[in-house]
């Protein structure tokens, strides 16, 4: 989780990602941020996020995103 928080904080240092659960709903993350996140997650965690997983629920919080990463890692 620490690696993910670091990636997120590099995108938006002003956001408290450990508490925020409205990253998409409040438009904190935009489409460019999502592309960057997908690339960084692939590099850092070795998982590719498929297009069908690119839904707001998976990106609204660091916790949801980390759960997605763990689920994808388990599927490999």
mmCIF file of the N, C-alpha and C atoms, coordinates in Angstrom:
data_MODEL
# 
_entry.id   MODEL 
# 
loop_
_atom_site.group_PDB 
_atom_site.id 
_atom_site.type_symbol 
_atom_site.label_atom_id 
_atom_site.label_alt_id 
_atom_site.label_comp_id 
_atom_site.label_asym_id 
_atom_site.label_entity_id 
_atom_site.label_seq_id 
_atom_site.pdbx_PDB_ins_code 
_atom_site.Cartn_x 
_atom_site.Cartn_y 
_atom_site.Cartn_z 
_atom_site.occupancy 
_atom_site.B_iso_or_equiv 
_atom_site.pdbx_formal_charge 
_atom_site.auth_seq_id 
_atom_site.auth_comp_id 
_atom_site.auth_asym_id 
_atom_site.auth_atom_id 
_atom_site.pdbx_PDB_model_num 
ATOM 1   N N  . UNK A 1 1  ? 0.824   -1.199  0.000   1.00 0.00 ? 1  UNK A N  1 
ATOM 2   C CA . UNK A 1 1  ? 0.000   0.000   0.000   1.00 0.00 ? 1  UNK A CA 1 
ATOM 3   C C  . UNK A 1 1  ? 0.866   1.261   0.000   1.00 0.00 ? 1  UNK A C  1 
ATOM 4   N N  . UNK A 1 2  ? 2.005   1.215   0.697   1.00 0.00 ? 2  UNK A N  1 
ATOM 5   C CA . UNK A 1 2  ? 2.877   2.393   0.758   1.00 0.00 ? 2  UNK A CA 1 
ATOM 6   C C  . UNK A 1 2  ? 3.350   2.816   -0.631  1.00 0.00 ? 2  UNK A C  1 
ATOM 7   N N  . UNK A 1 3  ? 3.666   1.833   -1.469  1.00 0.00 ? 3  UNK A N  1 
ATOM 8   C CA . UNK A 1 3  ? 4.113   2.151   -2.833  1.00 0.00 ? 3  UNK A CA 1 
ATOM 9   C C  . UNK A 1 3  ? 3.015   2.859   -3.602  1.00 0.00 ? 3  UNK A C  1 
ATOM 10  N N  . UNK A 1 4  ? 1.769   2.393   -3.443  1.00 0.00 ? 4  UNK A N  1 
ATOM 11  C CA . UNK A 1 4  ? 0.640   3.009   -4.131  1.00 0.00 ? 4  UNK A CA 1 
ATOM 12  C C  . UNK A 1 4  ? 0.423   4.435   -3.633  1.00 0.00 ? 4  UNK A C  1 
ATOM 13  N N  . UNK A 1 5  ? 0.471   4.627   -2.343  1.00 0.00 ? 5  UNK A N  1 
ATOM 14  C CA . UNK A 1 5  ? 0.302   5.980   -1.790  1.00 0.00 ? 5  UNK A CA 1 
ATOM 15  C C  . UNK A 1 5  ? 1.384   6.918   -2.309  1.00 0.00 ? 5  UNK A C  1 
ATOM 16  N N  . UNK A 1 6  ? 2.584   6.422   -2.441  1.00 0.00 ? 6  UNK A N  1 
ATOM 17  C CA . UNK A 1 6  ? 3.673   7.244   -2.977  1.00 0.00 ? 6  UNK A CA 1 
ATOM 18  C C  . UNK A 1 6  ? 3.396   7.644   -4.431  1.00 0.00 ? 6  UNK A C  1 
ATOM 19  N N  . UNK A 1 7  ? 2.911   6.710   -5.229  1.00 0.00 ? 7  UNK A N  1 
ATOM 20  C CA . UNK A 1 7  ? 2.568   7.009   -6.627  1.00 0.00 ? 7  UNK A CA 1 
ATOM 21  C C  . UNK A 1 7  ? 1.482   8.079   -6.672  1.00 0.00 ? 7  UNK A C  1 
ATOM 22  N N  . UNK A 1 8  ? 0.445   7.910   -5.849  1.00 0.00 ? 8  UNK A N  1 
ATOM 23  C CA . UNK A 1 8  ? -0.659  8.871   -5.819  1.00 0.00 ? 8  UNK A CA 1 
ATOM 24  C C  . UNK A 1 8  ? -0.189  10.245  -5.339  1.00 0.00 ? 8  UNK A C  1 
ATOM 25  N N  . UNK A 1 9  ? 0.640   10.270  -4.311  1.00 0.00 ? 9  UNK A N  1 
ATOM 26  C CA . UNK A 1 9  ? 1.124   11.538  -3.766  1.00 0.00 ? 9  UNK A CA 1 
ATOM 27  C C  . UNK A 1 9  ? 2.013   12.276  -4.765  1.00 0.00 ? 9  UNK A C  1 
ATOM 28  N N  . UNK A 1 10 ? 2.709   11.532  -5.612  1.00 0.00 ? 10 UNK A N  1 
ATOM 29  C CA . UNK A 1 10 ? 3.497   12.181  -6.662  1.00 0.00 ? 10 UNK A CA 1 
ATOM 30  C C  . UNK A 1 10 ? 2.600   12.874  -7.685  1.00 0.00 ? 10 UNK A C  1 
ATOM 31  N N  . UNK A 1 11 ? 1.399   12.329  -7.890  1.00 0.00 ? 11 UNK A N  1 
ATOM 32  C CA . UNK A 1 11 ? 0.444   12.954  -8.821  1.00 0.00 ? 11 UNK A CA 1 
ATOM 33  C C  . UNK A 1 11 ? -0.176  14.211  -8.219  1.00 0.00 ? 11 UNK A C  1 
ATOM 34  N N  . UNK A 1 12 ? -0.601  14.108  -6.955  1.00 0.00 ? 12 UNK A N  1 
ATOM 35  C CA . UNK A 1 12 ? -1.289  15.214  -6.280  1.00 0.00 ? 12 UNK A CA 1 
ATOM 36  C C  . UNK A 1 12 ? -0.833  15.305  -4.829  1.00 0.00 ? 12 UNK A C  1 
ATOM 37  N N  . UNK A 1 13 ? 0.286   15.970  -4.566  1.00 0.00 ? 13 UNK A N  1 
ATOM 38  C CA . UNK A 1 13 ? 0.813   16.036  -3.195  1.00 0.00 ? 13 UNK A CA 1 
ATOM 39  C C  . UNK A 1 13 ? -0.132  16.707  -2.198  1.00 0.00 ? 13 UNK A C  1 
ATOM 40  N N  . UNK A 1 14 ? -1.078  17.491  -2.689  1.00 0.00 ? 14 UNK A N  1 
ATOM 41  C CA . UNK A 1 14 ? -1.976  18.233  -1.805  1.00 0.00 ? 14 UNK A CA 1 
ATOM 42  C C  . UNK A 1 14 ? -3.130  17.386  -1.265  1.00 0.00 ? 14 UNK A C  1 
ATOM 43  N N  . UNK A 1 15 ? -3.289  16.161  -1.748  1.00 0.00 ? 15 UNK A N  1 
ATOM 44  C CA . UNK A 1 15 ? -4.424  15.312  -1.379  1.00 0.00 ? 15 UNK A CA 1 
ATOM 45  C C  . UNK A 1 15 ? -4.006  14.286  -0.322  1.00 0.00 ? 15 UNK A C  1 
ATOM 46  N N  . UNK A 1 16 ? -4.878  14.086  0.660   1.00 0.00 ? 16 UNK A N  1 
ATOM 47  C CA . UNK A 1 16 ? -4.662  13.037  1.670   1.00 0.00 ? 16 UNK A CA 1 
ATOM 48  C C  . UNK A 1 16 ? -5.308  11.751  1.151   1.00 0.00 ? 16 UNK A C  1 
ATOM 49  N N  . UNK A 1 17 ? -4.519  10.960  0.457   1.00 0.00 ? 17 UNK A N  1 
ATOM 50  C CA . UNK A 1 17 ? -5.040  9.763   -0.195  1.00 0.00 ? 17 UNK A CA 1 
ATOM 51  C C  . UNK A 1 17 ? -5.413  8.663   0.791   1.00 0.00 ? 17 UNK A C  1 
ATOM 52  N N  . UNK A 1 18 ? -4.890  8.709   1.997   1.00 0.00 ? 18 UNK A N  1 
ATOM 53  C CA . UNK A 1 18 ? -5.227  7.669   2.963   1.00 0.00 ? 18 UNK A CA 1 
ATOM 54  C C  . UNK A 1 18 ? -6.656  7.820   3.486   1.00 0.00 ? 18 UNK A C  1 
ATOM 55  N N  . UNK A 1 19 ? -7.242  9.004   3.367   1.00 0.00 ? 19 UNK A N  1 
ATOM 56  C CA . UNK A 1 19 ? -8.605  9.232   3.863   1.00 0.00 ? 19 UNK A CA 1 
ATOM 57  C C  . UNK A 1 19 ? -9.630  9.495   2.762   1.00 0.00 ? 19 UNK A C  1 
ATOM 58  N N  . UNK A 1 20 ? -9.206  9.950   1.608   1.00 0.00 ? 20 UNK A N  1 
ATOM 59  C CA . UNK A 1 20 ? -10.140 10.365  0.564   1.00 0.00 ? 20 UNK A CA 1 
ATOM 60  C C  . UNK A 1 20 ? -10.743 9.152   -0.154  1.00 0.00 ? 20 UNK A C  1 
ATOM 61  N N  . UNK A 1 21 ? -12.075 9.164   -0.289  1.00 0.00 ? 21 UNK A N  1 
ATOM 62  C CA . UNK A 1 21 ? -12.743 8.081   -1.010  1.00 0.00 ? 21 UNK A CA 1 
ATOM 63  C C  . UNK A 1 21 ? -13.658 8.613   -2.115  1.00 0.00 ? 21 UNK A C  1 
ATOM 64  N N  . UNK A 1 22 ? -13.315 9.808   -2.602  1.00 0.00 ? 22 UNK A N  1 
ATOM 65  C CA . UNK A 1 22 ? -14.087 10.432  -3.682  1.00 0.00 ? 22 UNK A CA 1 
ATOM 66  C C  . UNK A 1 22 ? -13.150 10.976  -4.766  1.00 0.00 ? 22 UNK A C  1 
ATOM 67  N N  . UNK A 1 23 ? -12.095 10.242  -5.049  1.00 0.00 ? 23 UNK A N  1 
ATOM 68  C CA . UNK A 1 23 ? -11.079 10.725  -5.993  1.00 0.00 ? 23 UNK A CA 1 
ATOM 69  C C  . UNK A 1 23 ? -11.649 10.963  -7.386  1.00 0.00 ? 23 UNK A C  1 
ATOM 70  N N  . UNK A 1 24 ? -12.547 10.109  -7.819  1.00 0.00 ? 24 UNK A N  1 
ATOM 71  C CA . UNK A 1 24 ? -13.181 10.281  -9.129  1.00 0.00 ? 24 UNK A CA 1 
ATOM 72  C C  . UNK A 1 24 ? -14.400 11.181  -8.995  1.00 0.00 ? 24 UNK A C  1 
ATOM 73  N N  . UNK A 1 25 ? -15.242 10.897  -8.000  1.00 0.00 ? 25 UNK A N  1 
ATOM 74  C CA . UNK A 1 25 ? -16.479 11.664  -7.813  1.00 0.00 ? 25 UNK A CA 1 
ATOM 75  C C  . UNK A 1 25 ? -16.208 13.160  -7.678  1.00 0.00 ? 25 UNK A C  1 
ATOM 76  N N  . UNK A 1 26 ? -15.143 13.521  -6.978  1.00 0.00 ? 26 UNK A N  1 
ATOM 77  C CA . UNK A 1 26 ? -14.803 14.933  -6.781  1.00 0.00 ? 26 UNK A CA 1 
ATOM 78  C C  . UNK A 1 26 ? -13.820 15.461  -7.829  1.00 0.00 ? 26 UNK A C  1 
ATOM 79  N N  . UNK A 1 27 ? -13.575 14.652  -8.851  1.00 0.00 ? 27 UNK A N  1 
ATOM 80  C CA . UNK A 1 27 ? -12.705 15.039  -9.968  1.00 0.00 ? 27 UNK A CA 1 
ATOM 81  C C  . UNK A 1 27 ? -11.286 15.403  -9.534  1.00 0.00 ? 27 UNK A C  1 
ATOM 82  N N  . UNK A 1 28 ? -10.802 14.717  -8.498  1.00 0.00 ? 28 UNK A N  1 
ATOM 83  C CA . UNK A 1 28 ? -9.421  14.901  -8.064  1.00 0.00 ? 28 UNK A CA 1 
ATOM 84  C C  . UNK A 1 28 ? -8.497  14.232  -9.077  1.00 0.00 ? 28 UNK A C  1 
ATOM 85  N N  . UNK A 1 29 ? -8.882  13.022  -9.508  1.00 0.00 ? 29 UNK A N  1 
ATOM 86  C CA . UNK A 1 29 ? -8.137  12.316  -10.549 1.00 0.00 ? 29 UNK A CA 1 
ATOM 87  C C  . UNK A 1 29 ? -8.857  12.511  -11.881 1.00 0.00 ? 29 UNK A C  1 
ATOM 88  N N  . UNK A 1 30 ? -8.092  12.861  -12.905 1.00 0.00 ? 30 UNK A N  1 
ATOM 89  C CA . UNK A 1 30 ? -8.668  12.992  -14.242 1.00 0.00 ? 30 UNK A CA 1 
ATOM 90  C C  . UNK A 1 30 ? -8.162  11.864  -15.137 1.00 0.00 ? 30 UNK A C  1 
ATOM 91  N N  . UNK A 1 31 ? -8.546  11.890  -16.386 1.00 0.00 ? 31 UNK A N  1 
ATOM 92  C CA . UNK A 1 31 ? -8.194  10.789  -17.292 1.00 0.00 ? 31 UNK A CA 1 
ATOM 93  C C  . UNK A 1 31 ? -6.681  10.649  -17.466 1.00 0.00 ? 31 UNK A C  1 
ATOM 94  N N  . UNK A 1 32 ? -5.968  11.760  -17.464 1.00 0.00 ? 32 UNK A N  1 
ATOM 95  C CA . UNK A 1 32 ? -4.506  11.687  -17.585 1.00 0.00 ? 32 UNK A CA 1 
ATOM 96  C C  . UNK A 1 32 ? -3.888  11.041  -16.352 1.00 0.00 ? 32 UNK A C  1 
ATOM 97  N N  . UNK A 1 33 ? -4.453  11.357  -15.181 1.00 0.00 ? 33 UNK A N  1 
ATOM 98  C CA . UNK A 1 33 ? -3.979  10.730  -13.939 1.00 0.00 ? 33 UNK A CA 1 
ATOM 99  C C  . UNK A 1 33 ? -4.215  9.224   -13.982 1.00 0.00 ? 33 UNK A C  1 
ATOM 100 N N  . UNK A 1 34 ? -5.357  8.805   -14.501 1.00 0.00 ? 34 UNK A N  1 
ATOM 101 C CA . UNK A 1 34 ? -5.678  7.378   -14.582 1.00 0.00 ? 34 UNK A CA 1 
ATOM 102 C C  . UNK A 1 34 ? -4.673  6.664   -15.486 1.00 0.00 ? 34 UNK A C  1 
ATOM 103 N N  . UNK A 1 35 ? -4.364  7.262   -16.628 1.00 0.00 ? 35 UNK A N  1 
ATOM 104 C CA . UNK A 1 35 ? -3.384  6.670   -17.547 1.00 0.00 ? 35 UNK A CA 1 
ATOM 105 C C  . UNK A 1 35 ? -2.033  6.538   -16.845 1.00 0.00 ? 35 UNK A C  1 
ATOM 106 N N  . UNK A 1 36 ? -1.629  7.579   -16.155 1.00 0.00 ? 36 UNK A N  1 
ATOM 107 C CA . UNK A 1 36 ? -0.363  7.544   -15.417 1.00 0.00 ? 36 UNK A CA 1 
ATOM 108 C C  . UNK A 1 36 ? -0.388  6.462   -14.345 1.00 0.00 ? 36 UNK A C  1 
ATOM 109 N N  . UNK A 1 37 ? -1.490  6.383   -13.607 1.00 0.00 ? 37 UNK A N  1 
ATOM 110 C CA . UNK A 1 37 ? -1.619  5.371   -12.560 1.00 0.00 ? 37 UNK A CA 1 
ATOM 111 C C  . UNK A 1 37 ? -1.537  3.960   -13.125 1.00 0.00 ? 37 UNK A C  1 
ATOM 112 N N  . UNK A 1 38 ? -2.239  3.710   -14.210 1.00 0.00 ? 38 UNK A N  1 
ATOM 113 C CA . UNK A 1 38 ? -2.232  2.379   -14.824 1.00 0.00 ? 38 UNK A CA 1 
ATOM 114 C C  . UNK A 1 38 ? -0.806  1.990   -15.217 1.00 0.00 ? 38 UNK A C  1 
ATOM 115 N N  . UNK A 1 39 ? -0.077  2.934   -15.789 1.00 0.00 ? 39 UNK A N  1 
ATOM 116 C CA . UNK A 1 39 ? 1.305   2.678   -16.194 1.00 0.00 ? 39 UNK A CA 1 
ATOM 117 C C  . UNK A 1 39 ? 2.193   2.429   -14.976 1.00 0.00 ? 39 UNK A C  1 
ATOM 118 N N  . UNK A 1 40 ? 2.071   3.281   -13.970 1.00 0.00 ? 40 UNK A N  1 
ATOM 119 C CA . UNK A 1 40 ? 2.895   3.146   -12.764 1.00 0.00 ? 40 UNK A CA 1 
ATOM 120 C C  . UNK A 1 40 ? 2.587   1.847   -12.010 1.00 0.00 ? 40 UNK A C  1 
ATOM 121 N N  . UNK A 1 41 ? 1.316   1.477   -11.947 1.00 0.00 ? 41 UNK A N  1 
ATOM 122 C CA . UNK A 1 41 ? 0.919   0.245   -11.270 1.00 0.00 ? 41 UNK A CA 1 
ATOM 123 C C  . UNK A 1 41 ? 1.487   -0.958  -12.003 1.00 0.00 ? 41 UNK A C  1 
ATOM 124 N N  . UNK A 1 42 ? 1.447   -0.917  -13.322 1.00 0.00 ? 42 UNK A N  1 
ATOM 125 C CA . UNK A 1 42 ? 2.008   -1.999  -14.118 1.00 0.00 ? 42 UNK A CA 1 
ATOM 126 C C  . UNK A 1 42 ? 3.494   -2.152  -13.812 1.00 0.00 ? 42 UNK A C  1 
ATOM 127 N N  . UNK A 1 43 ? 4.205   -1.041  -13.756 1.00 0.00 ? 43 UNK A N  1 
ATOM 128 C CA . UNK A 1 43 ? 5.644   -1.061  -13.491 1.00 0.00 ? 43 UNK A CA 1 
ATOM 129 C C  . UNK A 1 43 ? 5.946   -1.500  -12.062 1.00 0.00 ? 43 UNK A C  1 
ATOM 130 N N  . UNK A 1 44 ? 5.261   -0.919  -11.100 1.00 0.00 ? 44 UNK A N  1 
ATOM 131 C CA . UNK A 1 44 ? 5.560   -1.153  -9.678  1.00 0.00 ? 44 UNK A CA 1 
ATOM 132 C C  . UNK A 1 44 ? 5.062   -2.507  -9.177  1.00 0.00 ? 44 UNK A C  1 
ATOM 133 N N  . UNK A 1 45 ? 3.867   -2.904  -9.615  1.00 0.00 ? 45 UNK A N  1 
ATOM 134 C CA . UNK A 1 45 ? 3.235   -4.107  -9.065  1.00 0.00 ? 45 UNK A CA 1 
ATOM 135 C C  . UNK A 1 45 ? 3.197   -5.269  -10.058 1.00 0.00 ? 45 UNK A C  1 
ATOM 136 N N  . UNK A 1 46 ? 3.546   -5.015  -11.309 1.00 0.00 ? 46 UNK A N  1 
ATOM 137 C CA . UNK A 1 46 ? 3.574   -6.084  -12.302 1.00 0.00 ? 46 UNK A CA 1 
ATOM 138 C C  . UNK A 1 46 ? 2.205   -6.584  -12.716 1.00 0.00 ? 46 UNK A C  1 
ATOM 139 N N  . UNK A 1 47 ? 1.192   -5.723  -12.620 1.00 0.00 ? 47 UNK A N  1 
ATOM 140 C CA . UNK A 1 47 ? -0.154  -6.105  -13.059 1.00 0.00 ? 47 UNK A CA 1 
ATOM 141 C C  . UNK A 1 47 ? -0.639  -5.144  -14.131 1.00 0.00 ? 47 UNK A C  1 
ATOM 142 N N  . UNK A 1 48 ? -1.323  -5.706  -15.104 1.00 0.00 ? 48 UNK A N  1 
ATOM 143 C CA . UNK A 1 48 ? -1.963  -4.894  -16.137 1.00 0.00 ? 48 UNK A CA 1 
ATOM 144 C C  . UNK A 1 48 ? -3.434  -4.756  -15.768 1.00 0.00 ? 48 UNK A C  1 
ATOM 145 N N  . UNK A 1 49 ? -3.923  -3.539  -15.741 1.00 0.00 ? 49 UNK A N  1 
ATOM 146 C CA . UNK A 1 49 ? -5.328  -3.315  -15.416 1.00 0.00 ? 49 UNK A CA 1 
ATOM 147 C C  . UNK A 1 49 ? -6.123  -3.357  -16.718 1.00 0.00 ? 49 UNK A C  1 
ATOM 148 N N  . UNK A 1 50 ? -7.003  -4.367  -16.859 1.00 0.00 ? 50 UNK A N  1 
ATOM 149 C CA . UNK A 1 50 ? -7.777  -4.481  -18.094 1.00 0.00 ? 50 UNK A CA 1 
ATOM 150 C C  . UNK A 1 50 ? -8.812  -3.363  -18.216 1.00 0.00 ? 50 UNK A C  1 
ATOM 151 N N  . UNK A 1 51 ? -9.217  -3.077  -19.438 1.00 0.00 ? 51 UNK A N  1 
ATOM 152 C CA . UNK A 1 51 ? -10.150 -1.983  -19.710 1.00 0.00 ? 51 UNK A CA 1 
ATOM 153 C C  . UNK A 1 51 ? -11.436 -2.104  -18.900 1.00 0.00 ? 51 UNK A C  1 
ATOM 154 N N  . UNK A 1 52 ? -11.927 -3.322  -18.713 1.00 0.00 ? 52 UNK A N  1 
ATOM 155 C CA . UNK A 1 52 ? -13.195 -3.485  -17.986 1.00 0.00 ? 52 UNK A CA 1 
ATOM 156 C C  . UNK A 1 52 ? -13.076 -3.136  -16.501 1.00 0.00 ? 52 UNK A C  1 
ATOM 157 N N  . UNK A 1 53 ? -11.857 -3.012  -16.000 1.00 0.00 ? 53 UNK A N  1 
ATOM 158 C CA . UNK A 1 53 ? -11.644 -2.619  -14.597 1.00 0.00 ? 53 UNK A CA 1 
ATOM 159 C C  . UNK A 1 53 ? -11.448 -1.113  -14.446 1.00 0.00 ? 53 UNK A C  1 
ATOM 160 N N  . UNK A 1 54 ? -11.439 -0.379  -15.539 1.00 0.00 ? 54 UNK A N  1 
ATOM 161 C CA . UNK A 1 54 ? -11.265 1.075   -15.490 1.00 0.00 ? 54 UNK A CA 1 
ATOM 162 C C  . UNK A 1 54 ? -12.610 1.742   -15.223 1.00 0.00 ? 54 UNK A C  1 
ATOM 163 N N  . UNK A 1 55 ? -13.107 1.505   -14.016 1.00 0.00 ? 55 UNK A N  1 
ATOM 164 C CA . UNK A 1 55 ? -14.395 2.048   -13.593 1.00 0.00 ? 55 UNK A CA 1 
ATOM 165 C C  . UNK A 1 55 ? -14.187 2.906   -12.353 1.00 0.00 ? 55 UNK A C  1 
ATOM 166 N N  . UNK A 1 56 ? -15.049 3.899   -12.145 1.00 0.00 ? 56 UNK A N  1 
ATOM 167 C CA . UNK A 1 56 ? -14.856 4.807   -11.008 1.00 0.00 ? 56 UNK A CA 1 
ATOM 168 C C  . UNK A 1 56 ? -14.708 4.109   -9.667  1.00 0.00 ? 56 UNK A C  1 
ATOM 169 N N  . UNK A 1 57 ? -15.460 3.045   -9.431  1.00 0.00 ? 57 UNK A N  1 
ATOM 170 C CA . UNK A 1 57 ? -15.405 2.357   -8.140  1.00 0.00 ? 57 UNK A CA 1 
ATOM 171 C C  . UNK A 1 57 ? -14.004 1.866   -7.810  1.00 0.00 ? 57 UNK A C  1 
ATOM 172 N N  . UNK A 1 58 ? -13.225 1.509   -8.820  1.00 0.00 ? 58 UNK A N  1 
ATOM 173 C CA . UNK A 1 58 ? -11.868 1.004   -8.583  1.00 0.00 ? 58 UNK A CA 1 
ATOM 174 C C  . UNK A 1 58 ? -10.852 2.111   -8.356  1.00 0.00 ? 58 UNK A C  1 
ATOM 175 N N  . UNK A 1 59 ? -11.210 3.348   -8.659  1.00 0.00 ? 59 UNK A N  1 
ATOM 176 C CA . UNK A 1 59 ? -10.252 4.456   -8.574  1.00 0.00 ? 59 UNK A CA 1 
ATOM 177 C C  . UNK A 1 59 ? -10.694 5.562   -7.623  1.00 0.00 ? 59 UNK A C  1 
ATOM 178 N N  . UNK A 1 60 ? -11.795 5.367   -6.899  1.00 0.00 ? 60 UNK A N  1 
ATOM 179 C CA . UNK A 1 60 ? -12.314 6.414   -6.023  1.00 0.00 ? 60 UNK A CA 1 
ATOM 180 C C  . UNK A 1 60 ? -11.512 6.572   -4.736  1.00 0.00 ? 60 UNK A C  1 
ATOM 181 N N  . UNK A 1 61 ? -10.743 5.539   -4.373  1.00 0.00 ? 61 UNK A N  1 
ATOM 182 C CA . UNK A 1 61 ? -9.918  5.642   -3.166  1.00 0.00 ? 61 UNK A CA 1 
ATOM 183 C C  . UNK A 1 61 ? -8.656  4.802   -3.349  1.00 0.00 ? 61 UNK A C  1 
ATOM 184 N N  . UNK A 1 62 ? -7.650  5.134   -2.563  1.00 0.00 ? 62 UNK A N  1 
ATOM 185 C CA . UNK A 1 62 ? -6.415  4.346   -2.598  1.00 0.00 ? 62 UNK A CA 1 
ATOM 186 C C  . UNK A 1 62 ? -6.710  2.917   -2.166  1.00 0.00 ? 62 UNK A C  1 
ATOM 187 N N  . UNK A 1 63 ? -7.594  2.751   -1.194  1.00 0.00 ? 63 UNK A N  1 
ATOM 188 C CA . UNK A 1 63 ? -7.935  1.422   -0.705  1.00 0.00 ? 63 UNK A CA 1 
ATOM 189 C C  . UNK A 1 63 ? -8.587  0.579   -1.810  1.00 0.00 ? 63 UNK A C  1 
ATOM 190 N N  . UNK A 1 64 ? -9.534  1.163   -2.536  1.00 0.00 ? 64 UNK A N  1 
ATOM 191 C CA . UNK A 1 64 ? -10.190 0.427   -3.626  1.00 0.00 ? 64 UNK A CA 1 
ATOM 192 C C  . UNK A 1 64 ? -9.188  0.067   -4.711  1.00 0.00 ? 64 UNK A C  1 
ATOM 193 N N  . UNK A 1 65 ? -8.308  0.980   -5.011  1.00 0.00 ? 65 UNK A N  1 
ATOM 194 C CA . UNK A 1 65 ? -7.293  0.730   -6.032  1.00 0.00 ? 65 UNK A CA 1 
ATOM 195 C C  . UNK A 1 65 ? -6.333  -0.367  -5.581  1.00 0.00 ? 65 UNK A C  1 
ATOM 196 N N  . UNK A 1 66 ? -5.966  -0.359  -4.317  1.00 0.00 ? 66 UNK A N  1 
ATOM 197 C CA . UNK A 1 66 ? -5.071  -1.399  -3.804  1.00 0.00 ? 66 UNK A CA 1 
ATOM 198 C C  . UNK A 1 66 ? -5.755  -2.765  -3.810  1.00 0.00 ? 66 UNK A C  1 
ATOM 199 N N  . UNK A 1 67 ? -7.049  -2.788  -3.486  1.00 0.00 ? 67 UNK A N  1 
ATOM 200 C CA . UNK A 1 67 ? -7.804  -4.046  -3.556  1.00 0.00 ? 67 UNK A CA 1 
ATOM 201 C C  . UNK A 1 67 ? -7.832  -4.582  -4.986  1.00 0.00 ? 67 UNK A C  1 
ATOM 202 N N  . UNK A 1 68 ? -7.973  -3.696  -5.956  1.00 0.00 ? 68 UNK A N  1 
ATOM 203 C CA . UNK A 1 68 ? -7.937  -4.096  -7.364  1.00 0.00 ? 68 UNK A CA 1 
ATOM 204 C C  . UNK A 1 68 ? -6.574  -4.707  -7.704  1.00 0.00 ? 68 UNK A C  1 
ATOM 205 N N  . UNK A 1 69 ? -5.516  -4.053  -7.279  1.00 0.00 ? 69 UNK A N  1 
ATOM 206 C CA . UNK A 1 69 ? -4.160  -4.554  -7.552  1.00 0.00 ? 69 UNK A CA 1 
ATOM 207 C C  . UNK A 1 69 ? -3.984  -5.945  -6.945  1.00 0.00 ? 69 UNK A C  1 
ATOM 208 N N  . UNK A 1 70 ? -4.400  -6.111  -5.690  1.00 0.00 ? 70 UNK A N  1 
ATOM 209 C CA . UNK A 1 70 ? -4.258  -7.421  -5.044  1.00 0.00 ? 70 UNK A CA 1 
ATOM 210 C C  . UNK A 1 70 ? -5.073  -8.494  -5.760  1.00 0.00 ? 70 UNK A C  1 
ATOM 211 N N  . UNK A 1 71 ? -6.284  -8.147  -6.181  1.00 0.00 ? 71 UNK A N  1 
ATOM 212 C CA . UNK A 1 71 ? -7.130  -9.097  -6.883  1.00 0.00 ? 71 UNK A CA 1 
ATOM 213 C C  . UNK A 1 71 ? -6.476  -9.515  -8.207  1.00 0.00 ? 71 UNK A C  1 
ATOM 214 N N  . UNK A 1 72 ? -5.935  -8.543  -8.927  1.00 0.00 ? 72 UNK A N  1 
ATOM 215 C CA . UNK A 1 72 ? -5.277  -8.849  -10.211 1.00 0.00 ? 72 UNK A CA 1 
ATOM 216 C C  . UNK A 1 72 ? -4.024  -9.677  -9.999  1.00 0.00 ? 72 UNK A C  1 
ATOM 217 N N  . UNK A 1 73 ? -3.294  -9.416  -8.933  1.00 0.00 ? 73 UNK A N  1 
ATOM 218 C CA . UNK A 1 73 ? -2.104  -10.208 -8.629  1.00 0.00 ? 73 UNK A CA 1 
ATOM 219 C C  . UNK A 1 73 ? -2.485  -11.652 -8.305  1.00 0.00 ? 73 UNK A C  1 
ATOM 220 N N  . UNK A 1 74 ? -3.588  -11.835 -7.609  1.00 0.00 ? 74 UNK A N  1 
ATOM 221 C CA . UNK A 1 74 ? -4.053  -13.180 -7.245  1.00 0.00 ? 74 UNK A CA 1 
ATOM 222 C C  . UNK A 1 74 ? -4.493  -13.969 -8.481  1.00 0.00 ? 74 UNK A C  1 
ATOM 223 N N  . UNK A 1 75 ? -4.997  -13.262 -9.506  1.00 0.00 ? 75 UNK A N  1 
ATOM 224 C CA . UNK A 1 75 ? -5.468  -13.925 -10.713 1.00 0.00 ? 75 UNK A CA 1 
ATOM 225 C C  . UNK A 1 75 ? -4.331  -14.448 -11.568 1.00 0.00 ? 75 UNK A C  1 
ATOM 226 N N  . UNK A 1 76 ? -3.133  -13.862 -11.410 1.00 0.00 ? 76 UNK A N  1 
ATOM 227 C CA . UNK A 1 76 ? -1.983  -14.300 -12.230 1.00 0.00 ? 76 UNK A CA 1 
ATOM 228 C C  . UNK A 1 76 ? -1.461  -15.636 -11.836 1.00 0.00 ? 76 UNK A C  1 
# 
